[in-house]
């Protein structure tokens, strides 16, 4: 019986492991393909996989890119999907030493 329980536990660990897209390094979760399709057009996925931010941080970054870098306006559903994914999968963690995204007053001028 212990052997069966151990095997079930080991098998379930594989389902809990975080899946990463090998091509981009992105966490595979709801909305990841929308983020990939819209964000990696202009820059590497490392721009967000190597940092964290709150939902407001991600909104600020997107608005800055739209105002200064030529990023197109998203339809409301696409923007929500992108923000939901980034704010969940790349949210600040208490144990993280990486600083959050820059606030708009620290970004380069328009």
C-alpha positions as CSV (number, residue, x, y, z in Angstrom):
1,X,0.0,0.0,0.0
2,X,2.9,2.4,0.8
3,X,4.4,1.7,-2.6
4,X,1.2,2.6,-4.4
5,X,0.8,5.8,-2.4
6,X,4.4,6.7,-3.1
7,X,4.0,6.1,-6.8
8,X,0.8,8.2,-6.8
9,X,2.6,11.0,-5.0
10,X,5.5,11.0,-7.5
11,X,3.2,10.9,-10.5
12,X,1.2,13.9,-9.1
13,X,4.4,16.0,-8.7
14,X,4.8,16.0,-12.5
15,X,1.4,17.6,-12.9
16,X,2.2,20.3,-10.3
17,X,5.5,21.3,-11.9
18,X,5.5,24.6,-13.7
19,X,5.6,24.2,-17.5
20,X,7.9,26.5,-19.5
21,X,7.8,27.1,-23.2
22,X,11.3,26.0,-24.5
23,X,11.3,28.6,-27.3
24,X,10.5,31.7,-25.2
25,X,11.1,30.7,-21.5
26,X,7.5,31.8,-20.7
27,X,5.4,30.1,-18.1
28,X,2.7,28.1,-19.9
29,X,-0.5,29.2,-18.4
30,X,-3.8,30.7,-19.5
31,X,-3.2,33.6,-21.8
32,X,0.5,32.9,-22.5
33,X,0.0,32.5,-26.3
34,X,-1.7,35.9,-26.5
35,X,1.2,37.5,-24.6
36,X,3.7,35.7,-26.8
37,X,1.9,36.7,-30.0
38,X,1.7,40.4,-29.0
39,X,4.8,41.1,-27.0
40,X,7.5,39.1,-28.7
41,X,6.8,40.9,-32.0
42,X,9.0,43.8,-30.7
43,X,11.2,42.3,-28.0
44,X,12.4,39.1,-26.4
45,X,10.2,37.4,-23.8
46,X,13.1,38.0,-21.4
47,X,11.8,41.5,-21.0
48,X,9.0,40.2,-18.8
49,X,10.2,36.7,-17.8
50,X,13.2,38.2,-16.0
51,X,11.2,40.8,-14.0
52,X,8.1,41.1,-11.9
53,X,5.4,43.6,-11.5
54,X,1.9,44.3,-10.1
55,X,-1.0,44.8,-12.5
56,X,-0.5,48.5,-12.3
57,X,3.2,48.1,-13.1
58,X,2.3,46.2,-16.2
59,X,-0.3,48.7,-17.2
60,X,2.2,51.5,-16.9
61,X,4.8,49.6,-19.0
62,X,2.2,48.9,-21.7
63,X,1.0,52.5,-21.8
64,X,4.6,53.7,-22.0
65,X,5.3,51.4,-24.9
66,X,2.1,52.6,-26.6
67,X,2.9,56.3,-26.1
68,X,6.6,56.2,-26.9
69,X,7.6,53.0,-28.7
70,X,4.8,52.5,-31.3
71,X,3.0,49.7,-29.6
72,X,-0.5,49.4,-31.0
73,X,-3.6,49.8,-28.9
74,X,-5.0,46.4,-27.7
75,X,-8.7,45.6,-27.9
76,X,-10.1,45.3,-24.3
77,X,-10.2,41.5,-24.3
78,X,-6.6,41.2,-25.5
79,X,-5.4,43.8,-23.0
80,X,-7.2,42.0,-20.1
81,X,-5.7,38.6,-21.2
82,X,-2.2,40.1,-21.3
83,X,-2.6,41.9,-17.9
84,X,-4.2,38.8,-16.3
85,X,-1.3,36.6,-17.4
86,X,1.6,39.0,-16.5
87,X,0.1,40.1,-13.2
88,X,-0.4,36.4,-12.2
89,X,2.6,34.7,-13.6
90,X,5.1,37.5,-13.2
91,X,3.8,39.1,-10.0
92,X,6.2,40.4,-7.3
93,X,7.2,37.7,-4.8
94,X,8.2,38.3,-1.3
95,X,11.4,36.4,-1.7
96,X,12.5,38.1,-5.0
97,X,15.4,40.4,-4.9
98,X,14.7,41.7,-8.4
99,X,13.3,45.2,-8.4
100,X,9.8,45.8,-9.8
101,X,9.3,47.5,-13.2
102,X,10.2,51.2,-13.3
103,X,7.5,53.7,-12.6
104,X,6.5,56.1,-15.3
105,X,8.5,59.0,-13.6
106,X,11.7,56.9,-14.0
107,X,11.2,55.9,-17.7
108,X,12.9,57.8,-20.4
109,X,11.1,60.9,-21.6
110,X,8.7,60.7,-24.5
